[in-house]
Amino acid sequence: MKKILFLVFGLSISFVQAQFNQDAPWMKDLNIEERRGSNPVTFQEIVDAFDAYWETRDPNVKGSGFKPFMRWKNYWENFVKEDGTLPTSAELWATWESQKDTQLRTRRVDESNWIPLGPFTHTNTGSWSSGQGRVNAIMVDPNNPNTYYVGAPAGGLWKSTDSGATWTTTTDNLPQIGVSGIAVDHSNSDIIYIATGDDDASDSFSVGVMKSTDGGDTWTTTDLNPGNTPSSMNDIYMHPTNSNILWVATNNGVYKTTDGGNDWRNRNVGGSSNGTTGLNIRDIKINPINPDIIYAVSSSNFFKSTDGGENFDIILGHGLPASSSRIVIDVTPDNPNVVYLLSAGGSSSFQGLYKSTNQGEDFTLVANQGSVGDIFESTQAWYDMAMSVSDTNEDEVYVGVLNIWRTMNSGQTFQKLNYWNAPFSDAYTHADIHFLRFYNGELYAGTDGGFYKSADSGVNFTDLTAGMQIGQFYKIAVSKQTSSKMVGGLQDNGGHAYNNNLWQNYYGADGMDTAIDPNNSDIYYGFVQFGGSLNISSTSGASLNGQVGGPSGEQGNWVTPLAMSKNSELYAGFSSLYKLTGSNWSAISTSFGTNIDRLEIDEIDPNNIYVATNATLRKSTNSGITFTSIETFPSNITSIEVNNTDNSIVYVTTASNVYKSIDGGLNFTNISSGLPGVTKNCIKHQGLNSLNPLFLATSLGVYRYDDSTLTWELFNNNLPNVTVTDLEINVFDNIITASTYGRGIWQSGIPILLANNDVKLVEVTGINSTIDCETNVAAQVVVENNGLNPINTVAVTYYIDGVSSGFDWFGNISSGESATIDIPSFSLGSGVHSFSVNTTIVNDAYIVNNDSATFNIYANETGTPNNVNTFENNEDDMLVIDEGTSTQYWQRGLPTGTVLNTTESGTKVYGTNLSGNHGDGIKSYLVSPCYDLSNLTSPELSFFMAFQLERDWDIVYVEYSIDSGDTWNILGSSNDPNWYNSNTTAGENNTCFNCPGAQWTGTNPFMTEYIHDLSAFSSETNIQFRIVFHSDAAVNFEGAIVDDFVVRGTLSTGEFNDSSFVIYPNPSNGIFNIKTVTSELFDLNVYDISGKQILSNRKLSSGSDSYQLDLRSFASGVYFLEINTSNTTTTKKLILTN
C-alpha cells in the first residue's frame, strides 16, 4: 500500500456530516428523516431539536446529558456552511490539503517554533472533580503487556512502553487527531490501526481507518478514508489468528477487511441488501474461542454473525428489551458462551443488564432499577456508557456511566466503587465513563478526565494520565508581567492554572473564559459554564479562594465572555454588561435582549468597550453605560481586538472572514485574502511593533499577517493540526500562547521590531507581598532600553495610596540593556497600602510598557503582650486581608445576628457578618499585631469566639507566621485542649473539602474562650497570628464572631536598661520618679507579676522631663513598667515595698 498521507482524494464525497451523536434522544426523528433520503439535517435543525427536548427537563442535574451537547454546539457552530449543514470529512480533509499546498508554495520563512506547555500533569488544589482530558479508547499491546495505547477524542493516539509511566504521540501531523478505536497486530506490534474521530461527542470528525507499519511513527490511509468514511467510528477488532482480517463498527454499519485495510466492505445485517448502511453500530465483540461468531449492537438491536462477520442476523425477543436508546455488550474468556448486554432506555437512563449463556441466542434480565437501583445515576448513556466482564470470573461485571459500579454475582447486587466528586479517594476516577475493559486481569477505564487502571477489582484506581497532553481548552489568559503564568478553562476538567512550571486544577466543572489581574498576577479568575460561578484564586491557582455566583436571573452563553481592563476592573457579558464589584455583579448597561457573545476592552482607553451579539458589533465610550450599534456583519462575530498602539484600529473575525477598521469601527474592510476555508476563532494584535502583526487562531493552526506583507502566512511550526481556540500575546517577553481543543497549551516566540526610542519597565523589587512589621520601604525599579537609541534620562513617577511623587534619573542605558533605579525610601502606618510606578522617556514610542502592576503593601503594628484587644476603639482595629474579590470581610462592630449577638466585653466584636449570614466562597483573614514572645514566660494565645457554620463545609482555624507572613502554618491540632472541635479532612464523599484537618466547624452560639499554649514559640521576637474564615460555594449561616483577643504571659524578671529613662527610687514604698531625656510623647503600662495590666495608656506630655508614678494603692511586690514611644518599647522592673 502506498503512503498517501498527503494525497488529495478524488473520490466521491460522503453526504454524512460531523453531526451529533445519533443515539441522543433528540436525534431520533432527525435520524429517521435522513435515512428516508431527505436532505442532510442542518446544524440549526439539530439545535432546535435539542432545545425542544429540554423544554420539559432539568439540564442542571449531574449526568443529564445537557453539557455534552453544549460542548458540541460550541465547537461546531463556526463550521456551518452557507446551506446550514456541517462539512463532510472529505471537505475538511481537502481544506487541510489546501493549507499544506499553500505552505509548500510560500516563500516566506515561518518563524514560529511552538513548544508544548501541557498540562502533562497537574495537582488538584481546589477541584471537586479533578482531571486532565477525555479518553475514548485504551489498548494493551498483545505482544508486550508494558506497552499501552490511548485514544483521545481530539488529542490523538498516545503510546507508553513503560506501563503508563511516560507517554509519546506521533499523530500530530494528521489533519485531525480524534481516536475512538485501536487494534494492534498480534503477530507484529509495529502494525497498528486506529478508528478515527470521536464516536461519543463528535469533538472531531472521522477520516476513516488509519494504519501504521512502524509502531505509530507514521500513518497512511486505508480504503476507509476521508472520501468515503462514515462520520463516526468506534471500536475496531482484529481476528485472533489472521491479522489481515479486521472489523470496525461505524454509524453506517459494520465494515470488514480481509487484506489489512486495502479493501473495506460494508457487511450484511439481517439480510438487508443494503448491508448495514444507515445502522449506527455502537459495539462489536468477538467470541473468545470462535472468531466466526461476532456480536454487534446498534442503538436498539442485537445482531449475531456465525460466518466471521459476512452476514449478521438480528435477534428479536429471546429475552431482549423491546426497545433501547443505546446498548453495549461484552464477553469473557472465562466462559465463551456468556454474553452480557447493557441497555439504556428511551431517556438514556438505566434500563437493564441482560445475560446470555448460549452465545447470544437467548437472554435473561438479571438487573434493572427495581432490583439494584439506578447504577447509571445519569440520563446521558448516549454519551458515555461502558461495561466490562472480568476475564477470569464470568459473574464479575463492571458498569460505568457517571461512576463505576461492580457486581460479583451476575447482577443480583451492585456496589458503587467510586464517587466522581471525591478526587482524593483511593478509588477515584473522573466522571463520565467512556471505556472499560480487562487486559491481563486488570481493569482499564477511560473517562472525561483521563486514563485509570485498577489491579484489585476496583478497590483502588491509579491515574495514568500524567504525560499525555490532551486537554480540550475553551479559553486561556496570560499574565501581563510574564507568559509563565496563565489560567485556562477545560472541557469537564475545570480551571487549570499555571505558575512556577506547575499546572494546578483549582476548580471543577467545565472551565470557561478566564482572566488574570494585570496589576496582581497572583489573582486568577475563571468562569464555569453559562457564567454560573466565577472561581477566584489569589495564589496563582494554589488554592480556590473565592466564588461569586452569576447575576440573579441571568444565564450567559455556554462560554460566557470575561474581560479585565488595565485598571483591574472585571467585566462579564450576560444579557447586559456586568462589572464585578466586591463579591457581586452589578449591571452596567441595559439589556441587549440577547446574550453578549464577545467582549473586548480597549487596552489604551478602558472607557472604550466593544461587545458582539450574534453578527452585530456595538461600542461604548463611557465604560459600558451606553452602547451604539456600529456594524452588522454577514455572519456571527467570533472575536474582537483593538490595536494596542492605535486604538482607532479595530479587528473583527467571523467564522469565514477577518475585518479591519481604521476609524474606531465606523467602517470595515475585509482582509481575509489568502486564508483557506478554515474557521476563524480568535485574532490578536502584537503591540510594540510598528508593523502591526496580527495572529489568527483557526481550526487548523495559527496564521500571521503584518503591514509589510499584507498577506496571511502560516505560523505553525511544530503545532499539531488541531483547532486553536484562543491566543494571548505577552509583549514583555515576546511570547504567544495558544490554547487548543485537544492538545492543551502551546507557546512560541514572536518576531520583534524595535522602535527608535522606547523604555520598558521590567519589574519592581523591594516590595513585599507579605505582612511586614517594619514600616520602612525601600523599593527599586528595573527598566530596559527597548529601543535602538541610548537612554540618558528616565522620568520616574511612583504612587503611594494614589498620591504621586516623582524624580528624573540620569545615566546611560544602551539598547537591550537594563538599569536599576532606587525609589526614595518611605514609611507607612498600619494597614493595607497600594504602590505603583510609571517610567517614561522623551519621545517614548509606546506607553503600554511603562506601568508596573499595583502592589499591596501590608503594614502591621507591634502588639503589646497582656494587652487585651476588646475591639471597642479604633485603636483596636486589626488587619483584615481577603482573598479573591472580597474587601474587608471581617468587620468590627455590634453583633446583631439571630444566633450570634453577644460580646465577651463591651459592645463590639469582629465578625464575618455582624447582622446576618456570611457569603459563599469566602476566604478571609483577621490578622493580629506582631508580638515579641522572648520576654514572656508561659506565653499563650486567648480569644473568645462564637460560631454558626455549616458543619464540615464552612470552617474557622488559626495560623501563625514567624517570617513576616512569607509562610503560614496551622496553630495546634484538634488534640490540643480547649482548641479545635474537628479533625475532618476531605473524605470519601468530599465533605469538608477546605478542611486542613484542624478547625472549628458546626455551631457554638455561646462566647467561649479558646486558649493555646505558645511555649514552643517563646524565643520568637516577631510572631503573628491570623484567624482564617473559609466558606464553601453554597449554604451559609451567620459565621463567626471574635472578642477579647490577647497574647499573654508572665513578663521576665530580668532588667531592661535604656539610657533614655531613669527610674528612682527603685525599690520604692509607692512613689517612682521617671526622668526622661527624650522629647517624644510616651505612655506607660504597669503589669503585676502574673502579667495582669493594672495601669495603662497614660499619655504623657513632652513638655516635662519627669513624671511621678504612684503605686501606693497596690500591694508590695514585683511589677513591670512598660514604656512605649513611637518606635521603641522598654520594660523596667519595679519593686514596691509598702
Secondary structure as GFF3:
##gff-version 3
##sequence-region A 1 1138
A	DSSP	three_ten_helix	25	27	.	.	.	ID=ss1
A	DSSP	alpha_helix	28	35	.	.	.	ID=ss2
A	DSSP	alpha_helix	43	53	.	.	.	ID=ss3
A	DSSP	three_ten_helix	54	56	.	.	.	ID=ss4
A	DSSP	alpha_helix	66	76	.	.	.	ID=ss5
A	DSSP	three_ten_helix	77	79	.	.	.	ID=ss6
A	DSSP	alpha_helix	89	105	.	.	.	ID=ss7
A	DSSP	beta_strand	115	118	.	.	.	ID=ss8
A	DSSP	beta_strand	123	124	.	.	.	ID=ss9
A	DSSP	beta_strand	137	140	.	.	.	ID=ss10
A	DSSP	beta_strand	148	152	.	.	.	ID=ss11
A	DSSP	beta_strand	156	160	.	.	.	ID=ss12
A	DSSP	beta_strand	168	169	.	.	.	ID=ss13
A	DSSP	beta_strand	179	184	.	.	.	ID=ss14
A	DSSP	beta_strand	192	196	.	.	.	ID=ss15
A	DSSP	beta_strand	209	212	.	.	.	ID=ss16
A	DSSP	beta_strand	220	221	.	.	.	ID=ss17
A	DSSP	beta_strand	233	238	.	.	.	ID=ss18
A	DSSP	beta_strand	246	250	.	.	.	ID=ss19
A	DSSP	beta_strand	253	257	.	.	.	ID=ss20
A	DSSP	beta_strand	264	266	.	.	.	ID=ss21
A	DSSP	beta_strand	268	269	.	.	.	ID=ss22
A	DSSP	beta_strand	283	286	.	.	.	ID=ss23
A	DSSP	beta_strand	294	297	.	.	.	ID=ss24
A	DSSP	beta_strand	302	305	.	.	.	ID=ss25
A	DSSP	beta_strand	311	315	.	.	.	ID=ss26
A	DSSP	beta_strand	326	331	.	.	.	ID=ss27
A	DSSP	beta_strand	339	344	.	.	.	ID=ss28
A	DSSP	beta_strand	350	356	.	.	.	ID=ss29
A	DSSP	beta_strand	364	367	.	.	.	ID=ss30
A	DSSP	alpha_helix	369	372	.	.	.	ID=ss31
A	DSSP	beta_strand	386	389	.	.	.	ID=ss32
A	DSSP	beta_strand	397	400	.	.	.	ID=ss33
A	DSSP	beta_strand	404	407	.	.	.	ID=ss34
A	DSSP	beta_strand	415	416	.	.	.	ID=ss35
A	DSSP	beta_strand	433	439	.	.	.	ID=ss36
A	DSSP	beta_strand	442	447	.	.	.	ID=ss37
A	DSSP	beta_strand	451	454	.	.	.	ID=ss38
A	DSSP	beta_strand	462	463	.	.	.	ID=ss39
A	DSSP	beta_strand	473	478	.	.	.	ID=ss40
A	DSSP	beta_strand	486	490	.	.	.	ID=ss41
A	DSSP	beta_strand	494	499	.	.	.	ID=ss42
A	DSSP	beta_strand	502	507	.	.	.	ID=ss43
A	DSSP	beta_strand	514	516	.	.	.	ID=ss44
A	DSSP	beta_strand	524	527	.	.	.	ID=ss45
A	DSSP	three_ten_helix	529	531	.	.	.	ID=ss46
A	DSSP	beta_strand	533	537	.	.	.	ID=ss47
A	DSSP	beta_strand	546	549	.	.	.	ID=ss48
A	DSSP	beta_strand	562	564	.	.	.	ID=ss49
A	DSSP	beta_strand	570	573	.	.	.	ID=ss50
A	DSSP	beta_strand	577	581	.	.	.	ID=ss51
A	DSSP	beta_strand	584	587	.	.	.	ID=ss52
A	DSSP	beta_strand	598	601	.	.	.	ID=ss53
A	DSSP	beta_strand	609	613	.	.	.	ID=ss54
A	DSSP	beta_strand	616	620	.	.	.	ID=ss55
A	DSSP	beta_strand	628	632	.	.	.	ID=ss56
A	DSSP	beta_strand	637	642	.	.	.	ID=ss57
A	DSSP	beta_strand	650	654	.	.	.	ID=ss58
A	DSSP	beta_strand	658	661	.	.	.	ID=ss59
A	DSSP	beta_strand	669	670	.	.	.	ID=ss60
A	DSSP	beta_strand	680	685	.	.	.	ID=ss61
A	DSSP	beta_strand	694	698	.	.	.	ID=ss62
A	DSSP	beta_strand	701	705	.	.	.	ID=ss63
A	DSSP	beta_strand	713	714	.	.	.	ID=ss64
A	DSSP	beta_strand	724	730	.	.	.	ID=ss65
A	DSSP	beta_strand	735	740	.	.	.	ID=ss66
A	DSSP	beta_strand	745	749	.	.	.	ID=ss67
A	DSSP	beta_strand	759	765	.	.	.	ID=ss68
A	DSSP	beta_strand	771	772	.	.	.	ID=ss69
A	DSSP	beta_strand	776	777	.	.	.	ID=ss70
A	DSSP	beta_strand	780	785	.	.	.	ID=ss71
A	DSSP	beta_strand	791	800	.	.	.	ID=ss72
A	DSSP	beta_strand	803	813	.	.	.	ID=ss73
A	DSSP	beta_strand	818	822	.	.	.	ID=ss74
A	DSSP	beta_strand	826	827	.	.	.	ID=ss75
A	DSSP	beta_strand	831	840	.	.	.	ID=ss76
A	DSSP	beta_strand	855	859	.	.	.	ID=ss77
A	DSSP	three_ten_helix	874	876	.	.	.	ID=ss78
A	DSSP	beta_strand	879	882	.	.	.	ID=ss79
A	DSSP	beta_strand	891	893	.	.	.	ID=ss80
A	DSSP	beta_strand	909	911	.	.	.	ID=ss81
A	DSSP	beta_strand	923	927	.	.	.	ID=ss82
A	DSSP	beta_strand	936	948	.	.	.	ID=ss83
A	DSSP	beta_strand	955	961	.	.	.	ID=ss84
A	DSSP	beta_strand	969	970	.	.	.	ID=ss85
A	DSSP	beta_strand	1003	1013	.	.	.	ID=ss86
A	DSSP	three_ten_helix	1015	1017	.	.	.	ID=ss87
A	DSSP	beta_strand	1024	1030	.	.	.	ID=ss88
A	DSSP	beta_strand	1039	1051	.	.	.	ID=ss89
A	DSSP	beta_strand	1061	1064	.	.	.	ID=ss90
A	DSSP	beta_strand	1071	1076	.	.	.	ID=ss91
A	DSSP	beta_strand	1082	1088	.	.	.	ID=ss92
A	DSSP	beta_strand	1093	1100	.	.	.	ID=ss93
A	DSSP	beta_strand	1106	1110	.	.	.	ID=ss94
A	DSSP	beta_strand	1117	1124	.	.	.	ID=ss95
A	DSSP	beta_strand	1129	1136	.	.	.	ID=ss96
###
